[in-house]
Amino acid sequence: MIEVEGVVKRFGDLEVLHGVTLRVERGEIVSLVGASGAGKSTLLQIIGTLMQPDEGRVAIDGLSPRGLADSELAAFRNRRIGF
């Protein structure tokens, strides 16, 4: 399960994600659509643990990757996300 709660991401003065909340159940298929520059890739990078949100919470299978060391984060990605 993927849980995203209140995620905010800024690049300088530009706020790309404004408090995004999302829940995806195991086995559920979801499509993320929107205009160019809407923040789709940024959200996917945050969910994939390649980027940290400025605010909010992300959990994969009930576990939060925030604060993990680089080696722990790589292992988390390998076990929980698949890349």
C-alpha positions in Angstrom: 0.0 0.0 0.0 1.2 3.5 -0.8 0.1 6.4 1.5 0.9 10.0 0.7 -0.4 12.6 3.1 -0.1 16.4 2.8 2.9 16.3 0.6 4.4 19.6 -0.4 7.4 20.2 -2.7 9.0 23.5 -3.6 11.7 24.4 -6.0 12.8 27.9 -4.8 9.7 30.1 -4.8 7.7 27.6 -7.0 5.5 25.3 -5.0 5.0 22.3 -7.4 2.9 20.1 -5.0 0.4 21.7 -2.6 -0.6 19.2 0.1 -1.1 16.1 -2.0 -2.9 13.2 -0.4 -3.2 9.8 -2.1 -3.8 6.2 -1.0 -3.2 3.2 -3.4 -4.1 -0.2 -2.1 -2.1 -3.3 -2.9 -3.1 -4.6 -6.4 -4.9 -1.4 -7.3 -4.0 0.2 -10.7 -3.8 3.9 -10.8 -3.1 6.4 -13.6 -1.6 9.8 -12.9 -2.6 12.4 -15.5 -2.3 16.1 -15.8 -0.8 19.0 -17.8 2.9 19.4 -18.4 4.5 20.9 -15.3 1.6 19.9 -13.0 4.0 17.8 -10.7 3.3 14.3 -11.9 7.0 13.3 -12.2 7.9 15.1 -8.9 5.2 13.1 -7.1 6.4 9.8 -8.6 10.0 10.6 -7.6 8.8 11.3 -4.0 6.8 8.1 -3.9 9.8 6.2 -5.3 12.0 7.7 -2.6 14.3 9.4 -5.1 13.3 12.8 -3.7 12.2 14.0 -0.3 9.1 16.1 0.2 9.4 19.5 1.9 6.4 18.7 4.0 4.1 15.7 4.5 4.4 12.0 4.9 5.0 9.0 2.6 4.6 5.4 3.6 5.1 2.2 1.6 3.5 -0.9 3.2 3.1 1.2 6.4 6.8 2.0 6.6 8.2 5.6 6.2 11.5 5.9 4.3 12.2 9.4 5.8 15.5 9.5 7.7 17.0 6.3 6.3 20.7 6.4 5.4 21.5 6.0 1.7 22.3 2.3 2.0 19.1 1.7 3.9 17.1 3.7 1.4 18.6 1.7 -1.5 17.6 -1.6 0.3 14.2 -0.2 1.0 13.7 0.6 -2.7 14.9 -2.8 -3.7 12.6 -4.7 -1.3 9.5 -2.5 -1.3 9.4 -0.7 -4.6 11.4 -2.9 -7.0 14.1 -0.7 -8.5 
